[in-house]
Structure formats: structure tokens, C-alpha cells
């Protein structure tokens, strides 16, 4: 009877240690290869760099558009801008006008 309890305790302890080692291994594996692990962090940093560059480009485009809109405000209308837009949108050109057509992006 005494030998049986010692053997039982030994195997019970062995099983508990195996379970604990398995849990530690699982969490260590997730720390490297999981959705929020070290390898995924590299991908996130690349995404941050790409999106930051895209944001900066869009901010530049927005500033350019705001500048062009400011030229069309009634209190500060630019006659050259109005003429350019009218010629482009309405297709008006004089017989002696030299036109340079730039394709839109």
C-alpha cells in the first residue's frame, strides 16, 4: 500500500509537471509566432511605415487642393484660375491661343 501511494504521487507529480511544461511551451510559441508575437511586430512596423508615407502624400495633395480652392473664393478670386478652369471644363479657346494639354492623373 505504501509503495502504491508513492508511485501514485510520483506519476501525479510527473503529469502535473508535463502539463505545466506544455503550457509554458504553448505561451512561448505564441510569443514568437502568434498574432501579436515578435514576428508579427515586424509586419506591423512595415505597415506603419507604409501608411505614414501614404498619409504624408495625401496631406500634400490636400494642401494643394486647398490652395487651388482658396484661389476661387469670391473675396480673393484669381482671374487666371477662372479662365483656366473655364477653358478646360467648357472647351473654350480662342483662334490664336496656344494650348498645352496635360493629362490628369
N, C-alpha and C positions, 0 to 999 in steps of 0.2 A: 504494500500500500504506500509506503513512504517513497519507494522508487518511482511509482506511478505518478505521484504528485510532483516530484522533482522533474520528471520527464515532461509532464504536462506544463509546468511552469516554464521550462526551457523552450518548448515549442511555441507556447503562447507569447513569450518574450521575442522569439525569433520572428513570429508572424507580425507582431507589432512593429518591430524594427524594419521588416520588409515593407510594411505599409508606409511607415514614416519615410524611408528611403525613396519609395516610389513617389510620394507626394513632393518631396524635395526635388527629385529629378524632373517631375512634371513642371513645377514652377520655374526651375532653372531653364528648361527648354523653352517655356513661354517667354521668359525674359529675353531670350535671344531671337526666337523665330515667331513670336506671337504678333498679333495686330498692333500692339504698342511696344514691341520689343526693340532691341538695338538696331537690327537690320531695317525695320520699318521706319525708324527715325531718319535714316539716310534718305529714304524716299520722300519723307515729309520735308526735309530740308531742301531737296531739289524742287519740290512743288512750291515751297515758299519763295525760292529764288526766281522761278519762272513766273509766278503770279505777281511778284513785286515788280519785275521788269514790265509785265503786261500792264499793270496799274500805272506805272510811270508813263508808258506810251499813251495810254488813254487820257491821262491828265494833260499831257501835252496837246493832244488833239482837242480836248475840251477847251483849253486856253485859247487855241487858235480859233475855234468856233465862237467863243465868247468875244474875241477881238473883232471878228467879222460882224457879229450881231450888233456890237456897240457902234459900228460904223453906219448901221441902218436905223438907229434910233432917231426919232423926229428932232430932238434937240441938238443932235450932232450928226446930221446926215451927210454922207460923203458923196458928192455928185458923181465922182468917178466910179464908186462902187455901185451906185444905182444904174448908171449907164452900162457897166459891165454885166450886171445881172439881167437887165432888160435885153441886151443884145444876145446873151446866152440863152435865156429862157424863151424869149419871143422870136428869136431868129432874125432880128433886125440888123442890117449892116448897110452902110452907105456904099454907093458905087465906087468910091475912091478909097474905101477902107481896106487896110491890110489886116487879115485875120490870122491869128495864131491859135490853133485849136489844140488844147492839152487834154488828153484823155483823163477822165475821172478815175480815181482808184476804186 
